[in-house]
């Protein structure tokens, strides 16, 4: 039996991942998001695929108190929590962020702080229980600041660092912390981007993440070849890198 809380549960990757979990394991879900109708649809879908239960909680991801309250509400529903999945986020419009600081800061909050708050709350809870699992979806965009995506990238860089620190803190307590670094995934969030052979489906991405969960991986690239792509990007000298439009 596994009791799972999912933030950003209506995202395509999270939905496909929870489908896998519902099909393969005895799962009780609490789904957290902003859109009531979409959350209700995902709950019904998971129940039809084998979930023991699936309920949802509405949350304003730009509000600290709302984020904190979801932890209390999820615990009231499930009584105990085994796994936390953090999947909320938005691919920032960098051109808009260049001139609209409020938008830029909201995007940073959504892509980092809205994930950090529950990560820290559940980490303390799991530490007291001496068991648990935290799965956090970051991005390869956090590997190096690129001029076309640096607000989103800086938020994901911060989240990757947070997850690394939590992994070190929680490892002695038998708590699995896995950072997921997707590359180009076919989702509504990337629908405006030119398609290339580097894209994979959200279903394929979810399968990779699920295997990582089972094998208790520390950090995974989705798919694997992004590890090598990002190694090249990270190793480029700054005088060359700053001239690239990537």
Secondary structure, 3 states (H helix, E strand, C coil): CEEEEEECCCCHHHHHHHHHHHHHCCEEEEEEECCHHHHHHHHHHHHHCCCCEEEEEECCCCCHHHHHHHHHHHHHHHCCCCEEEECCCCCCCHHHHHHCHHHHHHHHHHHHHHHHHHHHHHHHHHHHHCCEEEEEECCHHHCCCCCCCHHHHHHHHHHHHHHHHHHHHHHHHCEEEEEEEECCEECHHHCCCCCCCCCEEHHHHHHHHHHHHHCCCCEEEECCCHHHHHHHHHHCCHHHHCCCCC
